[in-house]
Amino acid sequence: MSGLYPKMLLYLGSLFAVIMAATILFVYISGNRQIEQEWLARSRTLNRMAFEALYASLSHGGGQEGNRQVIARLEEIGVSTEVRVVRGDPLIQPSGQVDADALDDLERRALSGEEVGVVQRERGQSVVRYVTPIRMEAECQRCHQAEVGTVSGVISTQVALGEYESAVRRRRDVLLLVVGGGMLAFGVLTFHVLQRLVIRPLQAIRRGATAIAEGNLDHRLSVATGDELETLAQEFNYMAERLQASYGQIAEEQNRILAAIEASRDAIWISDGERRVVTVNSAMERMLGQDRAQLLGRTCHDVLRLRDPSGTSICDRACAFLDDPAESSRIEGYVSTERGAIWADISYGRITDADGHVVGGVHIVHDLTEHREIEQLKDEFIATVSHELRTPLNHIKGFATTLLQTDVEWDAVAQQDFMRSISQEADRLTNLVDKVLHLSRLETEGLLEEREWWQVGDIVDGALRRRRDMTVHHTMVLDLEPDLPAIFVDGREIEVVLMNLIENAVQYSEPDTSITIGASVEEGEIVFCVADQGIGIAEEQQDRVFERFYRVESAKHRAPGTGLGLAICKRIIEAHNGRIWVESVLGSGSRFFFSVPLQSIA
């Protein structure tokens, strides 16, 4: 029994039943006492009537026979059902003499001077016995020798109250019925009033509280009792309005935060106190290669599989996010994704409740893989550039030092050879510096708008002319489609692309092999191709050859260079809205393609 109405019905019903039972019992007992009092009063009256009649009979000399006649007359008219007079010795019965042993307790008590009345049951009906002592009076001394006031006998009357008792009991029953019915009607009315004024408003308030607890903040109470319950309902409605306004502000703030999380370029996820992922943003989905339906509900250990550089699971030792005593911190490690492990920096902050207990955390993941690779490539670049710079500088320094020696005289041919070597090394050094500066300019400033109409053959000839010294040991083959249209490009930059591809082909192919330069129109584009018969490129390296500082590694062949030439080519072609790619089979040479799109064709 959990409802308020059943409880009040039970408690008030029980209380009302007890009160009603006590009232009816009180009325019943009071009625019985009233009946007994009325019976005794009537018996006293009848006893007095019998006494007066017998006394009158005796006063007129009626004697014993006269008493019998009086008694018979009283019984005949229904005044008494039984009357007898007992003298002190005693005198008579209604129909004869009374022995002393025939006296009952009431008569003996009356002979001692006590007036006695009692109600008792005889033969299934109520009777009233009333016994009155007969005292000697002054008039009686003429016939009897006794003192005045002496008890000379008793008058015993017995009245059967069957009909009177029935009438009185009917009156009592009617009274009980009226009282009981009145109390029952009062109880029903009381319950109705309680239900209307108390129970229904409280039930309405309870339903309102339940509705708000379930999230229906638009629910309002309508209670019009004009008392404290109506005031309570009004306060409840005011509370609901304030709660709705506060919830709206919280929802707006939450949406603002979620929008900021979703718009962040960094991967963000939120975990609860049991380390389960409860919120992720789109960047997190992209980083891990999984949608949020696959991520939500899983533990962050299962999602990230975070490992240190040695490959040991960081989460197996302790939770870096919840067990760390610091309020916020950061940790670095390898995060497993669909495309492989990435090196990430994870910064996080704890979410605590009002008591300071940790209930979750906010985590921001910074993918440092590219940054780390760039740093590594920069280190390699610095080492490579240092080596590449040192080599021509050492040569220049050596030849210059040799020429400056005073203890040796060099002939004109030797001096000319030394000077030519110095010039070549200076060109090599200049080429290296130019590439570094060129790539830096392309990344910071982009391609300068110096486009003009160029013939494809002129661009190819310019590139071959500038790389003539490099290609003397290779056979250069031209495969240009006839009647190629002029193109609107930065001819010097396209020439640089061809020069870098030619240089790359020379470095990764053996002498006396051929290098083919081709150009053709294909599907609205002019496609250039530089093909060699070199060592080729492994398939897993082909996607990375256009990255900065990346160089193809081979155990059998290591060409000089900085790894910037193909990166420069990619920047220039992309600036012309073109494409650049490579097709290669390891050990069978490589073919580098780049295209100029249709809108650049005259």
Buried (B, 14 or more C-beta within 10 A) or exposed (E): EEEEBEEBBEEBEEEBEEEBEEBBEEBBEEBBEBBBEBBBEBBBBBBBBBBEBBBEBBEEEBEEEBBBEBBEEBBEEEBBBBBBBBBBEBBBBBEEEBEEEEBEEBBBBBBEEBEBBBBEEEEEEBBBBBBBBBBBEEEBEEEEEBEEEBBBBBBBBBBBBEEBBEEBBEEBEEBBEEBBEEBEEEBEEEBEEBBEBBBBBBBBBEEBBEBBEEEEBEBEBEBEBEEEBBEBBEEBBEEBEEEBEEEEEEEEEEEEEEEEBEEBEBBBBBBBBEBBBEBBBBBBBBBBEBEBEEBBEBBBBBBBBBBEEEEEEBBEEEBBBBEBEEEEBEBBBBBBBEEEBBBBBBBBBBBBEEEEEBBBBBBBBBBBBEEBBBEEBEEBBEEBBEEBBEBBEEBBEBBEEBBEEEEEEEEEEEBEEBEEBBEBBBEBBEBBEEBBEBBEBBEEEEBEEEBEEBBBEEBBEBBBEBBEEBBEEBEBEEEBEEEBEBBBBBBBBBBBBBBBBBBBBBBBBEEEBBBBBBBBBEEEBBBBBBBBBBBBBBEEBBEEBBBBBBBBEBEEEEBEBBBBBBBBBBBBBBBBEBBBBBEBEBEEBBBBBBBBBEEBBE
